[in-house]
Amino acid sequence: MSDSTSNSKQSDRISVAKTYKLYIGGKFPRSESGRVYPVTDANGKFLANAAHASRKDVRDAVVAARKAFPGWSSATAYNRGQVLYRVAEVLEGRRDQFAAEVSASEGLGRKKAESIVDAAIDRWVWYAGWTDKIATVLGAANPVAGPYFSFTVPEPTGVVGVLAPQGSSLLGLVEVLAPVLATGSTAVVVSSAERPLPAITLSEVLATSDVPGGVANILTGRASELGTWLASHGDVNALDPTGAAPADRPDLAREAANTVKRVLTVPSAEPDWTAAPDITRLRRYLEAKTVWHPLGV
């Protein structure tokens, strides 16, 4: 067969378009609604189809997160650190794929995309290192007048709904997800709607790491739609509205107030995710429990 004939046959071939699924409870189901939407790169070129999560998918993800919470929150802090470090290891092994997806999604040059991926990997390691230190930093042995011990101990909040940043498809996503897991809470994440591929690939990393099923659940779709259902869900304990439009945040806060849900205060515009992290987000996902105990005779 001549080269021209071979090239002609190759050009006539229709490539198989990927249709990605959701990540709920450690599995990859299709959206209950059957909806999908096209994902394009920064130049409008088609990349893949992503599942468009529904209200039922949100409920299923919250059920999975609640089921996983007792085991994850009762794991030792050292063990949680090992698990988060394993996520960094697996992500490092897929560095090239993440760099390609970040480059296409955000319209960045290869070198810049690689630096973003490196920062995301390093951020997982940073939070992994804090898992067994945060109780010492935020806890206390309280001075009391009387024959008692008094200790303040930080405990995880519970199930956290996270609306991931719309612009930063990987680093921003890691910055809002990793502290939730590091403190022992579980998460239901709505990824960037226009740039979901790094989040989808991250879900594959989570599934092949040591993260128990249900600890992190990732949905693709519109924050304007799915955020309302997370905010109003009675079994969600906290909401991070980072990825919601500023105009939608007051409505989310009102919905959250009906179930006395903690709503994080976030800046109106996305921050510089490459800036050095601190423990602010770790602190937000912890509750302070004070215990009194009488001294032994």
C-alpha positions in Angstrom: 0.0 0.0 0.0 1.4 3.4 -0.9 2.0 6.1 1.6 -0.7 8.3 0.0 -3.3 5.5 0.3 -2.3 4.9 3.9 -2.5 8.6 4.8 -5.9 8.8 3.1 -7.3 5.9 5.2 -5.9 7.5 8.4 -7.5 10.8 7.6 -10.8 9.1 7.0 -10.8 7.5 10.4 -13.2 8.9 13.0 -11.6 8.9 16.4 -13.5 7.6 19.4 -14.6 10.5 21.6 -14.2 9.9 25.3 -17.3 10.3 27.5 -16.2 10.6 31.2 -18.2 9.6 34.2 -18.7 10.8 37.7 -16.8 9.6 40.7 -19.0 8.6 43.6 -18.3 6.2 46.4 -15.1 5.0 44.8 -16.9 4.0 41.6 -17.4 5.7 38.2 -21.2 5.8 37.5 -22.9 7.6 34.7 -25.1 10.5 35.6 -28.5 9.4 36.7 -29.9 11.9 34.3 -28.0 10.5 31.3 -26.9 14.1 30.5 -23.4 14.8 29.1 -21.9 18.0 27.8 -18.9 18.7 25.4 -15.6 19.9 26.9 -13.4 22.0 24.7 -9.9 23.4 25.1 -9.0 27.0 25.5 -9.3 27.5 21.7 -12.7 25.8 21.4 -11.4 22.5 20.1 -13.4 19.5 21.2 -11.7 17.3 23.8 -14.2 15.0 25.4 -17.7 14.6 26.8 -18.3 15.0 30.5 -21.2 13.7 32.6 -23.6 16.4 33.7 -24.5 15.5 37.3 -28.1 15.8 38.5 -29.7 16.3 41.9 -29.9 12.6 42.4 -26.2 12.3 41.8 -25.6 15.0 44.5 -27.7 13.0 46.9 -25.8 9.8 46.1 -22.5 11.5 46.6 -23.5 12.9 50.0 -24.7 9.5 51.1 -21.3 8.0 50.1 -19.4 10.8 51.9 -21.5 10.3 55.0 -21.0 6.6 55.0 -17.2 7.0 54.6 -16.9 9.7 57.3 -16.7 7.5 60.5 -13.9 5.4 59.1 -11.9 8.3 57.7 -12.3 10.6 60.7 -11.3 7.8 63.1 -8.2 6.8 61.2 -5.0 8.0 62.8 -3.7 11.3 61.6 -0.5 9.5 60.6 -2.4 7.1 58.4 -4.3 10.0 56.7 -0.9 11.6 56.0 0.3 8.4 54.4 -2.8 8.3 52.2 -2.5 11.9 51.0 1.2 11.3 50.3 0.3 8.3 48.2 -2.0 10.6 46.2 1.0 12.8 45.5 3.0 9.8 44.4 0.4 8.6 41.9 -0.1 12.1 40.6 3.6 12.4 40.1 3.5 9.2 37.9 0.9 10.9 35.7 2.6 14.2 35.6 2.7 14.4 31.8 -1.0 13.7 31.4 -1.9 16.3 33.9 0.4 18.8 32.3 -1.2 18.2 28.9 -4.7 18.6 30.3 -3.9 21.7 32.3 -2.3 23.2 29.2 -5.3 22.5 27.0 -7.9 23.5 29.6 -6.3 26.7 30.7 -4.5 27.7 27.5 -1.1 27.6 29.1 2.3 26.8 27.6 3.8 23.4 28.4 6.4 24.8 30.9 3.8 26.8 32.7 1.4 23.9 32.9 4.2 21.6 34.2 5.0 24.1 37.0 1.3 24.2 37.9 1.2 20.4 38.1 4.4 20.4 40.2 2.8 22.9 42.6 -0.3 20.7 42.9 1.8 17.6 43.7 3.8 19.6 46.3 0.5 20.9 47.8 -0.6 17.3 48.4 2.7 16.6 50.2 2.3 19.8 52.3 -1.1 18.9 53.5 0.0 15.3 54.1 2.6 16.7 56.4 0.1 18.6 58.5 -2.3 15.7 59.3 -0.5 14.7 62.5 0.5 18.2 63.6 -2.7 20.2 63.3 -4.0 18.9 66.6 -0.9 20.0 68.5 -1.1 23.5 66.9 -4.9 24.1 67.3 -5.5 22.0 70.5 -4.6 23.0 74.0 -4.3 21.9 77.6 -6.4 24.6 79.3 -5.4 26.1 82.7 -8.3 25.7 85.2 -8.8 26.5 88.9 -9.9 23.2 90.3 -9.1 19.5 90.4 -9.7 19.0 86.7 -7.9 18.4 83.4 -9.3 20.5 80.6 -8.3 19.8 77.0 -9.4 21.4 73.8 -9.2 19.0 70.9 -10.0 19.7 67.2 -12.4 17.4 65.5 -13.4 17.1 61.8 -16.5 19.0 60.7 -18.1 16.2 58.7 -19.3 16.2 55.1 -18.1 19.2 53.1 -19.6 20.4 49.9 -16.9 22.0 47.7 -17.5 24.2 44.6 -14.1 24.0 43.0 -12.5 27.1 41.4 -13.7 27.6 37.8 -10.4 29.0 36.5 -7.7 26.9 38.2 -8.6 23.4 37.0 -6.0 21.5 39.0 -4.0 23.5 41.6 -7.1 25.4 42.8 -9.0 22.1 43.0 -6.2 20.5 45.1 -6.1 23.6 47.4 -9.8 23.3 48.2 -10.0 19.5 48.4 -6.8 18.5 50.2 -7.4 20.4 53.5 -10.9 18.8 53.7 -9.3 15.3 53.6 -6.3 16.2 55.8 -8.6 17.2 58.7 -10.6 13.9 58.5 -13.7 15.3 56.8 -15.1 13.9 53.6 -15.9 15.8 50.5 -18.4 16.2 47.6 -16.7 18.3 45.0 -18.3 20.0 41.9 -15.4 20.5 39.5 -14.8 23.5 37.1 -17.6 23.2 34.5 -15.6 24.4 31.6 -12.3 22.8 32.6 -13.2 19.5 34.2 -10.6 17.1 32.7 -7.9 17.6 35.4 -10.5 16.9 38.0 -11.7 13.8 36.2 -8.1 12.5 36.0 -7.6 13.4 39.7 -10.6 11.2 40.5 -8.8 8.3 38.7 -5.7 9.0 40.9 -7.9 9.0 44.0 -9.4 5.7 42.9 -6.0 4.0 42.4 -4.4 5.5 45.6 -5.3 4.4 49.1 -8.2 6.9 49.5 -11.2 4.9 50.8 -14.3 5.0 48.5 -16.6 7.8 49.4 -14.0 10.0 51.1 -13.7 12.2 48.0 -16.5 12.3 45.5 -16.1 14.4 42.3 -19.1 15.6 40.2 -18.9 17.4 36.8 -21.5 20.0 36.0 -22.6 23.5 36.7 -21.9 25.0 40.1 -25.0 27.3 39.6 -27.2 24.2 39.5 -25.5 21.7 41.8 -24.4 24.2 44.4 -27.9 24.9 45.4 -28.6 21.3 46.2 -25.4 20.9 48.2 -26.2 24.1 50.2 -29.7 22.9 51.0 -28.8 19.2 51.8 -29.4 18.5 55.5 -26.5 16.0 55.7 -23.8 18.4 54.5 -22.1 20.1 57.3 -20.1 22.8 55.5 -20.0 24.5 52.1 -17.0 26.1 50.3 -18.6 28.4 47.6 -15.2 29.3 45.9 -16.4 28.2 42.5 -19.8 29.9 42.7 -20.4 33.2 40.9 -20.3 36.1 43.5 -23.9 36.9 42.6 -25.0 33.4 43.6 -23.3 33.2 46.9 -25.9 35.1 49.0 -28.6 32.6 47.8 -26.3 29.7 48.7 -25.7 31.2 52.2 -29.5 31.5 52.7 -30.1 27.9 51.6 -27.3 26.8 54.0 -28.7 28.7 56.9 -31.8 26.5 56.8 -29.7 23.6 58.0 -27.3 25.6 60.1 -24.5 24.8 57.7 -21.0 26.4 57.9 -20.3 28.5 54.8 -16.7 29.5 54.2 -15.9 33.1 53.6 -14.0 33.3 50.3 -12.7 36.2 48.2 -14.9 37.4 45.3 -12.2 36.6 42.8 -10.0 33.5 42.7 -6.8 34.0 44.7 -3.3 33.3 43.5 -3.2 29.6 44.1 0.5 29.5 43.6 1.1 31.6 46.8 2.5 29.8 49.7 -0.2 27.9 51.6 -1.1 28.3 55.3 -3.3 26.5 57.7 -6.4 28.7 57.2 -8.4 26.1 55.3 -7.3 23.4 57.7 -8.7 25.4 60.6 -12.0 26.0 58.8 -12.8 22.3 58.7 -12.2 21.6 62.4 -14.5 22.0 65.4 -13.1 22.6 68.8 -14.2 20.1 71.5 -13.3 20.9 75.1 -13.2 17.9 77.5 -13.1 18.2 81.3 -12.0 15.3 83.5 -11.5 15.1 87.2 -8.0 14.5 88.6 -7.3 11.1 90.0 -6.8 10.8 93.7 
